[in-house]
Amino acid sequence: SFHVTVAIATHDWCLATVFSESVREVLKGVDEFRMALPIGPCEEYEKSGTRRSGGSGDDNVGSSDGDGVGVGVGVGGRAFLEEQMERAFALLRERVTGASLEQRLRWKYSVHNARADVCRRAVVEDYAAANPRPSKKRKMLATNECADEADDDDDDEESANADASSEPPQSQPQSQPHTEDDEADSIVVGPKAASKVRLETLVRASTPSERESVAMEEGKLRGLTVREETHGALMSILAGIKNHPGRSFVVGSDLRGLAKNDEGDDGGLDFVCDFTLLSFARCCVELGALAMVCDS
């Protein structure tokens, strides 16, 4: 079967992450907000207020250490923090906006896609190197060379026949060279045919001989595995095609009309997108349930 899993790291794209990253970036760009806070357990840190041994009060908010010495933020410290927070909030209201968050999110998307594209390209290039496919120009040249060689062989054979007999040689119909592409074009079921199925491809119900020509791996059952939401629609589409063995259907435009059953229920057609139809058609062709209609 054809299965694709799309994994999205939602934590990286949520508001909490994008917003906190933007706040950090803005505040770190200001020297004042990168300096250590002038608040601590020593007298010189406090601008005003009294220190208490243990306990807490309105003028000293915090905790006590093991020696019972109050460690916290005095009145002056709180005032200093509030002043800095007001300046930070004013800067953030100016710099961190809906437009800036959207721009940052799009930037994160582009960085993620660029990093993933490197891995994808490596896989594609490795596959292309291991499975080289000749270009159309090379195929045409190879076909022409085969035809020229066949013409030369026919000329040599005709000359030999002319020397051996006085009767004029009879022209024989020239056979076209058989290429692998011709053989591939004649394949309408199986994995090779499935790889050629597109949304504009015509498919039809396969014949018994075509279905039997698809060899299954030992121990592997012939059948489709589909999601519960789309099961009814896809199975009714397959049944509709088999009920019209002499008719061809375009994958992207005709299959949806077959999803209705006798009761008028579409079997979850709302969950069937173009990609689902394409994957379904390819799986059916691969397993031999459907066959491609080759261009004549």
Secondary structure, DSSP 8 states (H G I E B T S, - for coil): ---------HHHHSHHHHHHHHHHHHHHTSHHHHS--S-SSSGGG-SS----SSS-BTTEEEEE-TTS-EEEEEHHHHHHHHHHHHHHHHHHHHH--HHHHHHHHHHHHHHHHHHHHHHHHHHHHHHHHHS----HHHHHHHHHHHHHHHHHHHHHHHHHHHHH-SS------------HHHHHHT--SSHHHHTT--TT-EEEE--HHHHHTS---TT--------HHHHHHHHHHHHHHHT-TT--EEHHHHGGGG---TTS--SSGGG--HHHHHHHHHHHHHHTSEEE----
